[in-house]
Amino acid sequence: MLEPLPAVPPRASRTHCPDICVSFEFFPPKTDEMEKTLWESIKRLAPLGPSFVSVTYGAGGSTRERTHATVARILKETSIKPAAHLTCVAASRDEVDRVVRDYWDIGVRHIVALRGDCQDGNGWVPHPQGYKTSTELVAGIRRIGDFEISVSAYPERHPESKSVDADIDVLKAKIDAGATRAITQFFFENDVYLRYLDKVRAHGIHIPIVPGIVPVQNFNLTAGFAKKAGASIPQWLADRFEGLEEDVTTRRLIAATVTAEQVLDLVDHGIRDFHFYTMNRADLVYAICHLLGLRPKSEQKAA
Ligand code: FAD
């Protein structure tokens, strides 16, 4: 006679997890049409009650102004908490400090502090009067106001770094300077993130290390980003999108499946916080949040 199989515990992702927290990342729009897409996305995602939405920051005056304008509009027209990304690229300390004070004055209380990259692609050269590292930037922001400060973390190490351990030392320095949360570079193998999390905790780091999730809307584009960012693309992921270059409908279904699989597996491993790189598009992220059990809250003021 066959032995009865041991009972399999229910998967956390199939039961209601009331403590799921999500945040969404957007980039500032360049054209009126992009602005429209962005605001449609914010309007759709806002009722899900994200803990914050962040707006990325580029080098150069006009992109900086666009970040500021987008953050200001989120503050004015929604009840979501915005987080402004800020880098120390090509700007003196005084210029960066002024941006930080301006954010404080309009009511921004959360900054995602990053070193950034020089635009010429020749490696990091700080501005002669600027913050030299993200750690210095975090300390500078902390001196100006009682901001919540998020920083980056790299489960597969930063491309300029010798090792994951060296990156963890930098993360520790950023926390000692005042960072309160880390958001990871995107990754596709959950093992990579979970092992990194173990290492980080073993180094005595206890702030949230929120996984950055990128829904693959366009495989070739994502593979290009991943190469620059030092994030690996597993062969199985390439295989899943193989031959779909001209088939947008199937590609979107595959993207939803791949992202759902990744996120639900992380929930099964006890992860409850997720930061979505939305690429300013709402549909896929909205569907994943629905799977995570999030439902629109009517009192959440959208755009
Ligand atoms: P850091 O944490 O500063 O580390 C960069 C490298 O320098 C690492 O190799 C680190 O080990 C090394 N390092 C740092 N400090 C020291 C030190 N004191 N001594 C020795 N080595 C050191 N870019 C943008 O331009 N705009 C954005 O809005 C933006 N948003 C991002 C959001 C997230 C969540 C992430 C993960 C990245 C983002 N980036 C953004 C990209 C980021 O600017 C680049 O990856 C950049 O190359 C590094 O900046 P950082 O603050 O992430 O790295």
Boltz pocket constraint, residues with backbone or C-beta under 6 A from the ligand:
constraints:
  - pocket:
      binder: B
      contacts: [[A, 55], [A, 56], [A, 57], [A, 58], [A, 59], [A, 85], [A, 86], [A, 87], [A, 112], [A, 113], [A, 114], [A, 115], [A, 116], [A, 117], [A, 133], [A, 134], [A, 135], [A, 151], [A, 152], [A, 153], [A, 158], [A, 159], [A, 160], [A, 161], [A, 162], [A, 166], [A, 167], [A, 170], [A, 183], [A, 184], [A, 185], [A, 186], [A, 212]]
      max_distance: 6.0
